């Protein structure tokens, strides 16, 4: 008998500004947290409802392009299988994975959202739904449309959620005069704030996205061809839960990160190209923390670099390194 639990993941919000790196969704299974993944190709439907200026067929095409981008990651085994158009809106518990437009005036800061039903016996996804909010003007233009949000970019982000990735916050924002935030640089498609309307720069994946999806759906040989960095973040001799740890490959410029995810301050950054990395630890002090953690975390510490470079060995993990941070 399948037991399922509902999970709703907030989509790209136009006013939040988390600062993190790739996180995977998890489900409690027999006292442990299991990765939330699909056991087979993702079979999906698209709702036959138009948005102003964007017919449902154009939505279907944008989703297909975004799906092809995730499928093209050579280090992962992601597969999508389009099943056809449907009259059913996204959000119904009907055994189908459905993506489509919905009018959600109550969510005036949310461009799109992904929800799941999870089998809590093993963490597999039973079904998922994505809606794109027609309260926003959308574009499917190849070059983008001034004043309209690029649909393919947002679909790429939402399909990342649908596959099991949570938000990344490898990006830079600045406050606008209205008090919202504007993206000035993004290091991951899973960054939770959309770029300015009219921009199409978010139609590509970054190193952080690729590491995350390759960790969830590793292609043959990934375990032996990539490496991991391990360590512990401490403050005053105690583990620091929730510290954000970023790995920079100085040769390629690739940036991948994760968090210290237990009370001991331990972290793992996996699916890295073998070689030396610079490690940086920073607090989530420019973020809506509850978008990442359901409990309070300590953000009262200074940005800190590891005292030495750390090597991700091919087919294995680095010896643990301790990074000691100081209060601000």
Backbone torsions as a table, in degrees:
resi	resn	phi	psi	omega
1	UNK	NA	128.4	179.6
2	UNK	-83.4	127.0	171.6
3	UNK	-103.1	132.1	-177.1
4	UNK	-122.4	151.1	174.7
5	UNK	-127.4	141.1	-179.9
6	UNK	-85.1	143.0	177.5
7	UNK	-141.9	127.6	175.5
8	UNK	-115.7	126.1	179.9
9	UNK	-108.0	122.5	179.0
10	UNK	-60.8	138.5	-176.2
11	UNK	-87.1	-166.2	178.0
12	UNK	-60.6	120.1	176.9
13	UNK	-103.6	142.4	-174.1
14	UNK	-86.5	2.9	-176.3
15	UNK	-132.2	3.3	178.3
16	UNK	-102.0	163.9	-175.2
17	UNK	-148.2	62.3	177.6
18	UNK	-65.0	155.3	178.2
19	UNK	-127.9	101.0	-176.9
20	UNK	-155.1	-146.0	176.6
21	UNK	-152.9	-171.2	-168.6
22	UNK	-65.8	136.2	173.7
23	UNK	-125.4	146.3	176.8
24	UNK	-101.4	147.8	173.0
25	UNK	-72.7	149.0	-179.3
26	UNK	-138.3	155.9	177.4
27	UNK	-131.9	138.5	178.4
28	UNK	-70.3	123.0	179.7
29	UNK	-136.2	114.2	177.1
30	UNK	50.6	46.8	175.6
31	UNK	80.4	6.4	177.9
32	UNK	-131.5	168.2	177.3
33	UNK	-102.2	116.4	-179.4
34	UNK	-97.4	145.8	173.8
35	UNK	-61.1	141.7	176.7
36	UNK	-93.1	112.4	-176.3
37	UNK	-142.6	167.8	174.5
38	UNK	-90.2	136.8	179.0
39	UNK	-82.0	-10.5	-174.7
40	UNK	-151.5	178.5	175.9
41	UNK	-52.2	145.4	-179.8
42	UNK	-81.1	106.4	178.9
43	UNK	-92.4	121.8	-172.4
44	UNK	-134.8	155.9	175.9
45	UNK	-116.3	159.1	175.4
46	UNK	-121.8	130.7	-178.5
47	UNK	-69.2	136.1	-178.4
48	UNK	-85.6	60.8	178.8
49	UNK	-131.1	132.9	-178.7
50	UNK	-87.2	160.2	167.5
51	UNK	-113.7	160.8	178.9
52	UNK	-54.8	116.1	179.0
53	UNK	83.5	-4.4	-178.4
54	UNK	-134.7	104.0	176.3
55	UNK	-65.9	156.2	-179.4
56	UNK	-58.1	-33.3	178.5
57	UNK	-63.2	-34.3	176.8
58	UNK	-71.9	-34.1	173.0
59	UNK	-61.6	-46.5	178.7
60	UNK	-56.0	-43.3	-178.7
61	UNK	-67.2	-39.2	178.9
62	UNK	-65.2	-41.0	177.1
63	UNK	-63.3	-41.5	179.7
64	UNK	-62.2	-40.2	178.2
65	UNK	-66.0	-41.5	178.1
66	UNK	-64.9	-41.8	177.4
67	UNK	-61.2	-40.2	179.5
68	UNK	-64.0	-33.3	178.3
69	UNK	-65.3	-44.0	176.6
70	UNK	-66.4	-39.6	180.0
71	UNK	-65.5	-25.2	-175.7
72	UNK	-78.7	-6.3	178.4
73	UNK	-67.7	114.0	-173.4
74	UNK	-70.1	-21.5	-178.1
75	UNK	-90.1	5.0	-180.0
76	UNK	-128.8	162.6	-178.9
77	UNK	-118.2	60.7	-179.1
78	UNK	-91.1	135.1	178.6
79	UNK	-138.4	133.1	173.6
80	UNK	-116.9	148.5	-179.1
81	UNK	-138.1	100.8	-179.5
82	UNK	-68.6	129.9	-174.9
83	UNK	-103.6	-16.7	179.7
84	UNK	131.8	177.9	177.6
85	UNK	-85.7	155.9	-179.1
86	UNK	-145.1	154.2	174.5
87	UNK	-84.1	-14.9	-177.0
88	UNK	-71.7	134.1	178.1
89	UNK	-77.5	157.5	173.1
90	UNK	-66.4	148.7	178.4
91	UNK	107.8	-12.2	176.7
92	UNK	-78.5	142.6	172.9
93	UNK	-87.2	89.1	-172.8
94	UNK	-133.2	11.6	179.5
95	UNK	79.7	2.5	179.8
96	UNK	-113.9	147.1	171.3
97	UNK	-94.8	117.1	-171.1
98	UNK	-127.6	136.1	175.9
99	UNK	-122.9	135.7	-179.4
100	UNK	-175.0	176.0	177.7
101	UNK	-80.7	142.3	170.1
102	UNK	-139.3	148.1	174.7
103	UNK	-93.0	109.4	-177.7
104	UNK	-124.4	77.5	179.8
105	UNK	-64.7	-20.8	178.8
106	UNK	-73.2	-15.2	180.0
107	UNK	-114.9	66.7	-172.2
108	UNK	-77.4	-0.8	174.8
109	UNK	-112.0	-1.4	-173.8
110	UNK	-110.0	118.5	178.5
111	UNK	-74.4	-39.5	-176.1
112	UNK	-159.0	163.8	-178.7
113	UNK	-152.0	148.1	179.7
114	UNK	-120.3	134.1	176.5
115	UNK	-126.8	156.5	-174.5
116	UNK	-134.4	159.9	157.4
117	UNK	-119.1	126.5	-173.7
118	UNK	-114.4	135.6	171.0
119	UNK	-77.9	109.1	-174.7
120	UNK	-78.2	2.8	173.7
121	UNK	-82.9	-24.9	-178.3
122	UNK	-145.9	-2.5	177.9
123	UNK	85.8	4.3	179.6
124	UNK	-76.8	151.4	179.8
125	UNK	-84.4	127.2	179.9
126	UNK	-85.7	-46.1	173.8
127	UNK	-158.0	163.0	178.2
128	UNK	-148.1	155.4	178.8
129	UNK	-138.3	146.3	178.3
130	UNK	-130.2	130.1	171.0
131	UNK	-116.9	148.1	175.5
132	UNK	-113.1	124.7	-168.7
133	UNK	-79.2	117.5	-178.2
134	UNK	-75.2	2.0	172.4
135	UNK	-69.9	-13.5	179.2
136	UNK	-109.0	146.6	175.0
137	UNK	-79.0	129.2	-175.1
138	UNK	-109.1	156.4	177.1
139	UNK	-134.8	142.9	172.0
140	UNK	-122.1	15.2	179.8
141	UNK	-64.0	141.3	-179.7
142	UNK	-59.3	-34.3	-178.2
143	UNK	-103.1	2.7	-176.8
144	UNK	86.5	161.8	179.8
145	UNK	-130.0	123.8	178.9
146	UNK	-53.7	133.0	177.5
147	UNK	83.0	-1.9	-179.9
148	UNK	-123.1	142.2	-178.5
149	UNK	-80.3	135.5	-178.0
150	UNK	-72.0	118.0	-174.8
151	UNK	-68.2	-39.6	-178.7
152	UNK	-63.1	-39.5	179.6
153	UNK	-62.3	-45.1	-178.9
154	UNK	-70.1	-35.8	176.1
155	UNK	-63.2	-38.8	178.8
156	UNK	-61.7	-43.6	177.4
157	UNK	-61.9	-49.1	-176.4
158	UNK	-66.7	-34.7	175.9
159	UNK	-67.1	-29.6	172.8
160	UNK	-61.2	-44.9	174.0
161	UNK	-59.9	-48.3	-177.3
162	UNK	-56.6	-31.7	179.6
163	UNK	-80.8	-13.8	176.9
164	UNK	120.7	5.9	178.3
165	UNK	-91.8	138.6	172.9
166	UNK	-92.0	-167.9	-176.5
167	UNK	-73.8	145.1	165.2
168	UNK	-106.2	161.1	173.8
169	UNK	-137.2	37.4	172.3
170	UNK	-78.3	86.5	-178.3
171	UNK	-168.7	169.6	179.2
172	UNK	-123.5	137.3	177.3
173	UNK	-130.2	165.4	172.8
174	UNK	-139.9	150.4	179.3
175	UNK	-73.6	140.4	174.7
176	UNK	-97.3	174.2	179.4
177	UNK	-63.7	-23.3	-179.6
178	UNK	-86.5	-3.8	-179.6
179	UNK	93.7	-7.0	174.9
180	UNK	-83.0	-178.6	-178.7
181	UNK	-119.6	144.3	178.5
182	UNK	-116.8	133.8	178.9
183	UNK	-75.2	128.2	175.1
184	UNK	-110.5	-14.9	174.6
185	UNK	-162.4	140.8	-179.3
186	UNK	-130.6	133.8	179.7
187	UNK	-111.8	11.4	179.5
188	UNK	-164.0	141.4	175.4
189	UNK	-66.5	-22.7	-179.3
190	UNK	-84.9	6.6	170.8
191	UNK	-60.4	134.2	-167.8
192	UNK	-85.2	11.0	176.9
193	UNK	-122.7	132.1	-178.3
194	UNK	-75.4	148.1	171.3
195	UNK	-67.0	169.0	-177.0
196	UNK	-57.2	147.6	176.4
197	UNK	-55.7	139.6	-178.8
198	UNK	96.9	-13.0	-178.0
199	UNK	-88.7	142.1	177.8
200	UNK	-119.2	14.4	-175.9
201	UNK	-66.7	-19.4	-177.9
202	UNK	-91.0	29.0	175.1
203	UNK	-93.6	9.0	-177.7
204	UNK	-125.3	154.8	175.9
205	UNK	-90.9	153.8	177.7
206	UNK	-113.4	174.7	-177.7
207	UNK	-56.9	-38.4	-179.6
208	UNK	-64.2	-43.8	177.6
209	UNK	-63.1	-43.1	-177.3
210	UNK	-66.5	-40.9	177.4
211	UNK	-62.9	-42.0	-179.0
212	UNK	-64.1	-48.5	-177.6
213	UNK	-70.1	-30.0	177.8
214	UNK	-72.8	-26.1	176.0
215	UNK	-74.1	-36.2	179.8
216	UNK	-76.6	-40.2	-175.2
217	UNK	-130.0	67.3	-173.6
218	UNK	-67.8	133.6	173.6
219	UNK	-73.9	164.5	178.9
220	UNK	-56.9	132.9	177.7
221	UNK	90.1	-7.0	-178.6
222	UNK	-64.3	-37.1	-178.7
223	UNK	-62.8	-34.3	-176.6
224	UNK	-93.5	-14.2	-175.2
225	UNK	-104.3	-10.9	179.4
226	UNK	-117.1	171.4	-179.6
227	UNK	-132.5	173.8	-179.5
228	UNK	-132.0	152.7	172.1
229	UNK	-110.5	133.9	179.8
230	UNK	-127.9	155.5	178.7
231	UNK	177.3	-165.2	-176.0
232	UNK	-147.3	134.8	176.2
233	UNK	-104.3	127.4	-178.7
234	UNK	-127.9	154.0	174.5
235	UNK	-139.6	123.5	-177.0
236	UNK	55.7	35.1	176.1
237	UNK	82.7	-0.6	-179.7
238	UNK	-115.1	151.8	178.7
239	UNK	-62.0	144.7	-177.3
240	UNK	-113.2	103.4	179.1
241	UNK	-75.0	135.3	174.3
242	UNK	89.9	1.7	176.7
243	UNK	-66.9	139.9	180.0
244	UNK	-92.8	123.9	-176.5
245	UNK	-116.4	125.8	-177.3
246	UNK	-118.7	133.3	177.2
247	UNK	-107.6	126.3	178.3
248	UNK	-113.3	123.8	173.6
249	UNK	-86.1	109.1	-174.2
250	UNK	-68.2	-20.1	-179.7
251	UNK	-80.2	-47.1	-176.5
252	UNK	-95.3	-19.9	-175.1
253	UNK	81.7	2.1	-179.6
254	UNK	-67.1	138.8	179.6
255	UNK	-123.2	125.2	178.7
256	UNK	-137.2	144.6	-177.8
257	UNK	-147.0	177.9	174.3
258	UNK	-163.2	-171.4	180.0
259	UNK	-118.9	158.5	165.1
260	UNK	-74.3	114.6	-165.5
261	UNK	-112.0	19.6	171.8
262	UNK	-146.9	174.8	-175.8
263	UNK	-67.0	-15.2	177.2
264	UNK	-86.1	-5.3	179.9
265	UNK	77.9	18.1	-176.3
266	UNK	-78.7	145.4	177.9
267	UNK	-138.5	155.4	173.0
268	UNK	-137.9	130.6	172.9
269	UNK	-118.4	110.6	-169.2
270	UNK	-107.5	171.9	176.5
271	UNK	58.8	45.8	179.0
272	UNK	-99.0	148.2	170.0
273	UNK	-62.4	133.9	-179.5
274	UNK	-58.2	143.6	178.3
275	UNK	142.4	-178.6	-178.0
276	UNK	-81.0	147.5	-179.5
277	UNK	-135.9	148.3	169.5
278	UNK	-93.6	129.2	-179.0
279	UNK	-107.4	133.5	179.7
280	UNK	-127.9	134.4	177.5
281	UNK	-114.4	133.3	-178.7
282	UNK	-143.8	154.8	179.5
283	UNK	-84.8	157.6	172.7
284	UNK	-86.8	63.9	-175.9
285	UNK	-102.2	0.4	174.9
286	UNK	-124.0	54.4	-169.7
287	UNK	-155.7	159.9	166.2
288	UNK	-88.1	95.0	-169.7
289	UNK	-58.6	-34.7	-177.4
290	UNK	-67.9	-8.1	171.8
291	UNK	-74.9	-11.5	-179.5
292	UNK	-120.6	-38.7	-174.0
293	UNK	-129.6	141.2	179.9
294	UNK	-90.2	-7.4	177.3
295	UNK	-121.4	162.9	-178.6
296	UNK	-66.9	144.1	176.2
297	UNK	-126.4	159.5	-179.8
298	UNK	-86.9	120.2	177.1
299	UNK	-115.3	10.2	-178.5
300	UNK	-91.5	69.7	173.8
301	UNK	-154.0	161.0	-175.8
302	UNK	-87.0	151.6	171.6
303	UNK	-58.6	132.4	-174.2
304	UNK	-137.8	139.0	174.3
305	UNK	-103.2	146.5	172.7
306	UNK	-60.0	148.2	-175.5
307	UNK	-70.2	-12.5	-179.9
308	UNK	-151.1	162.5	173.3
309	UNK	-72.7	149.5	-178.2
310	UNK	-120.7	135.9	-176.7
311	UNK	-97.4	127.7	171.0
312	UNK	-86.9	109.8	-176.3
313	UNK	-78.9	145.9	177.2
314	UNK	-62.1	124.8	176.1
315	UNK	77.5	13.8	-178.2
316	UNK	-157.9	-166.5	-178.8
317	UNK	-121.3	149.6	177.5
318	UNK	-69.7	154.6	169.5
319	UNK	-59.8	143.2	-177.7
320	UNK	-60.6	137.9	175.4
321	UNK	-115.8	139.4	175.6
322	UNK	-97.9	129.8	177.5
323	UNK	-114.2	114.9	-176.8
324	UNK	-96.2	126.0	179.2
325	UNK	-107.8	158.7	-179.4
326	UNK	-116.1	149.8	175.9
327	UNK	-59.2	155.1	178.0
328	UNK	-67.1	NA	NA
